[in-house]
Each structure stands twice: as C-alpha cells, then as structure tokens.
C-alpha cells in the first residue's frame, strides 16, 4: 500500500488543492477576518469532531466562543443520533457545522474537518474531540511558539489536574511520566520536543497539511491520530508539547495492562470495536513506520496477552482477523462491531 497510503494520498490531495487555488478569481479575500485574530495575523480555525455527546459538545463550544484568536469553529458531526445534528443546525456566529450521512469514526471526522479548514483559508488548524475542554488561555499559550509544525497541550485529568490522562513517553528513552510535575521537570524552555498527543487540542500548520496530506479516513478509530503524527515525523515536522497549555479531559482508565510478569503492558480494551481497530491499525502503523520486526513483535505480544495474561480464544481470533484484514486492505470489518 506504500506508507499506509498516506504519502500517495498527500500528493494527490496537494495537487487538487493547488488546482483549486489557481482557479480562484482575483479579488477580495474570500475569508475576511471578522473575529479576533492573533497578533501575528495567522488565521486559526478550530475543528471539533463529535458523536452522540451533545452535552459535552455544548460545553466545549461555549468555551471556544470565549477563546480569542479563533477565526472560525468548524464542527463535524459523525451522524449522531442524540439530536446533535438538529441542535447544530440552529447555531450561528463563527460556528459552522456539517453532519455526515454515516458514522465514519474520528478518523473520517478529522480527515473531513482538516480538509474543510484548509479550504476555509486556515493558516493553523486547532484539532480536538468533543470530550476535551481547553483552558481559556490554551490557544494563546500554544501560539507563543513560532518554530513548530505540529504541537499541542498537555491533556490533564479534569478530576485531578496534577495527573495526565494520556501518559507521555519522554523522547530518547523508555521513561513514561504520568504526573504533571514530572513533565514540568522534563521540559526545556516550557516544552518537550519530539512528542505530541493528537488530536486533543493540537495545532497543525497549513504548510504541513499540504506536505503530508490528511489523516487516514479508513482507520475509523484508534491509530489514525498516531499514524498522522508518525507521518509528520517522517516528513521532518517540528513536533512538541507545550506544558503550560492544557486541555481538561475525563479520565480514560489505565491504558496499559501489565503482561509478561510486569515487564511490559498491552492496551487491552473491553470494547470489541476498539480492540478490532487497534489491532488492525496498530499493526499497519508498525509495519509502515517501524518495519516488519516491530509489526511481528506486536502480533506475538497480542497472542501472548490473550493466551496467557487474559486468556480469550475469541479475542485471539478477532485480533488475527483484524490484522489480516488490514494487511489485505479491507477496512470494513469494524462495522460488525458497531451498535
């Protein structure tokens, strides 16, 4: 498939974007800056992807309406069934929304939302799910950085602001930190270069999108954000986490179940949908960006976990089927687990 299809897609998409630009007639800027913009005049557009979490979405949009520096807020609704689409039809101001005809997962949402933002003239796109809540000064702190291509905030537990929701593996070693104090001690000049947690309040430049393309829509969930970071990294993007910029997020529980007598962990999920997508997409990410030895090690690790650590013939069979589907380019298998 070639670099998970990302680089070929990037070239095709970039060519179509350049053709679109060339076809525009001369005249006034079609994207006038009506709302507050940052001092350096970069046009910042937020993209929010949502599915069946109307209460959280309303809270987030209320916060974004208070954030200076945003030109627009674009909401991609993944065919919600809880009234989200109907509610979004009545919003106005700098908020625009699109409701997809079917649920394409976060992967489709960020693919379409990022493309939409670039079409709307964004210089920077601020990407986020509906269950995070950026601090009022989160964007302004991120915008203090001018030498980065793909960067974001810390994601902290809304019930314990001293603890990270998504632990960070510090670059250059194997140490994983869970506490805010440890991250601050590891930071240099207020940031940690080489790592970012996408898509939880991250900024991406228009130039990087034009260079590497859009997130993979076919991944559905789990791994699309990591693949995009790996693709950016492979393209030489400047990546960082800004420790004084924060997004508050509900706790997601432990992301690693101990295995092999505590020597390593495995990302076990009770959700068949999440596990299927993780097994399929993670194998592809490892194969394309780390090579076959790492990919085969992941297969062995999965079989070990569901044979010895948490025995489940059902999960073993599902894992191998998901991996096989990914290797042969079938990205429809997750649909059998949709409810």
BELPE-V504081 format. One record per run of one state. SS is the DSSP state (H for helix, E for strand, L for the rest). FROM is the first residue (numbers start at 1). LEN is the number of residues. If there is no record, write none. Layout:
# BELPE-V504081
SS;FROM;LEN
SS;FROM;LEN
This chain:
# BELPE-V504081
L;1;2
H;3;20
L;23;21
E;44;7
L;51;3
H;54;12
L;66;6
E;72;6
L;78;6
H;84;5
L;89;6
E;95;5
L;100;5
H;105;15
L;120;4
E;124;6
L;130;2
E;132;3
L;135;3
H;138;5
L;143;7
E;150;8
L;158;2
E;160;10
L;170;6
E;176;4
H;180;7
L;187;1
E;188;1
L;189;2
E;191;3
L;194;8
E;202;4
H;206;7
L;213;4
H;217;3
L;220;4
H;224;11
L;235;4
E;239;11
L;250;7
E;257;3
L;260;4
E;264;3
L;267;5
H;272;18
L;290;2
H;292;18
L;310;3
H;313;15
L;328;5
H;333;5
L;338;2
